[in-house]
Amino acid sequence: MSQAEAETAETVKVDIKALEQEGEIAADYIEGLLDIADLDGDIDMDVEGERALVSVVGATLDELVGRKGEVLEALQELTRLAVHRRTGERSRLMLDVGGFRERRRSELSKLGTEVGEEVKRTGEPKALSPMTPFERKVVHDTIAALGLRSESEGEEPNRYVVVYAE
């Protein structure tokens, strides 16, 4: 192994350790919130790609998700801030509660595939409804996998994806 490869391997190890630390800090923060709110839930931590993933599973946790995931989005931002405060580093941590994000990812992948096929068939661009950054990323990834192009347009909170045939 060359010196450069050894340094790269070491950097990857450090990054994983840092992501695991983010997950632990986030899990402690979420656990504290669950205690304050007197809610039951187990916390799972993982590293997925280049981000820490913290999931709260268990009893009815709908109040931590909200109608369209807005409470979950806010909770994720608060958790990222708690991690940033402890580490001094910007966090890309992903928080899921009760499997909401996984279910939503599946729905959005299906939507992206359907819209992508329609755009391929008609050749006409198609704009989707406003989405959160997480939702837009899932759609962008699905569209790219179909060999199409997509862009986000508009301003938060009304930012949306447009799918193009080219």
Sequence and secondary structure as in RCSB ss.txt:
>XXXX:A:sequence
MSQAEAETAETVKVDIKALEQEGEIAADYIEGLLDIADLDGDIDMDVEGERALVSVVGATLDELVGRKGEVLEAL
QELTRLAVHRRTGERSRLMLDVGGFRERRRSELSKLGTEVGEEVKRTGEPKALSPMTPFERKVVHDTIAALGLRS
ESEGEEPNRYVVVYAE
>XXXX:A:secstr
  HHHHHHHHHHHHHHHHHHHHHHHHHHHHHHHHHHHT   EEEEEEETTEEEEEEESS  GGGT SSSHHHHHH
HHHHHHHHHHHHSS    EEEETTHHHHHHHHHHHHHHHHHHHHHHH   EE     HHHHHHHHHHHHHTT EE
EEES TTS EEEEE  
